[in-house]
């Protein structure tokens, strides 16, 4: 047993426990400092992760846990995501009538689940870490328990999440029944000559359904708009970046490391899923007037773009996913922080609330416009380069299967549709005539720092993508695809 | 003999499971909870047939014994006599049946076509000692994560149910 391989997760769980205990002795006035403290702790853990050497994949706990470049990339991604989410939830926690300390420690426990998921090399670990993420999110989504809409979001997420867990478990049982193993390396050897086994295929299909729920890909996207709309803003941001990325980490490891032969024969299925998800997300986002609901549908569309990378079944496609997720992270965090700041005093998040924002708070208006432009995929921002990499990876595969041309066409159509609603938001910010009773907008120093970090990284990743691209391509090489 | 018992327990599980959610005679939630007990007990019977004795005992003690008793307490404290029968939306009924047919057909087809139970017959070691050894050696990581999960669950229950948190 090689416990030291999972040192980062252990540190995160300990940090969560420390924050939970510190909450007991912290007077209510200073509770928001717990959030800052946990973000600082995560910064230390992130720095510590650079001392880990993963030239060779390290296996631990009987092959259940693997630490390789891919896992380490995702662990760092999750740590950065949670750090930013913690900082924006410091801003948001004024809305919680109680329990903001618990909110921070629960976020840390969710993070530990995501980090375990990045290293899962065995169905038992996959399931347990996924449950840790999902069950924590049931609580985080219904955290505004005095608001009926938040409770509704929690119930909806709970019921559909339980259903998808049931599918996942049944699928795992069928795969185990067909192959006699739950460990991914053994499964890789076993599944190579079982591509036609119906039991294995049905099992994997059900696992795909369970993971599809996490990433909100069609036809398992039904929960996303309601849950995104009802949850506290910081949870919505966490769902959009953390939970979705964990789903993709597991999906990529499962399809490419554990059952590559089956995955190759599933290219048409994955392509279809990607195409329908893109169209569904973008078309449904068009008529939305609620900003969070709109971002919920747009996150479905982004899940579709990311699925294109999975459907490409190539190292370039996987690398593009990693890049895209990183760009998406900073964009979404920036957008949600602006929403939190602007809509602090109003209950509803109607887009019209943003009218004349450029006069009230030019910096925030510019920031939201920047993130919308990045989400839409306009050069030179991170969102553009991510989409470019994904489309290039798909086009490279077109020689294998001509249907990839169709997928590219669908993606381009999706991007064009998405321009309509992203620029609708920008139009409201700058050119909407309607005057509102405007609240004073106060931007705390922490939010200022987060906004600057996100803006700089959004532009940096768009203009100088080399460093991250290299990191992403070394990460996906360890998938052994 | 074993096959006979299997079919007995399996059909009991299915019938009682159906009666939990769709009892044509009564809409009383207490009846549903009692059928849930029967479902769980017959599933414990299936575990015994698989030589998973510990799981069978835990199934009866924890689920039938503790969880359902809590369910009953909640139902009786809230004093729910019967739940209103909502009319079925024909479209959702149709979609539900379609989904059932699709998933069920897929599973049954795949099981029929793959010679289940012909080849390897692993002897399950389901006694307490073997299970404990497995849990604390091969599956220790998953076991520890379950500990974190329980902590999260506890925090969640307190957060969502306590009247005033400070």
Interface residues (C-beta under 8 A of the other chain):
Chain A: X1 X6 X13 X17 X20 X28 X60 X61 X62 X64 X65 X97 X98 X99 X102 X105 X106 X109 X112 X113 X116 X124 X125 X128 X129 X131 X132 X135 X136 X138 X139 X142 X143 X145 X154 X174 X177 X178 X180 X197 X198 X199 X201 X202 X205
Chain B: X106 X107 X109 X110 X111 X113 X114 X116 X120 X122 X137 X138 X139 X140 X141 X142 X145 X146 X148 X149 X151 X152 X153 X155 X156 X159 X160 X164 X165 X166
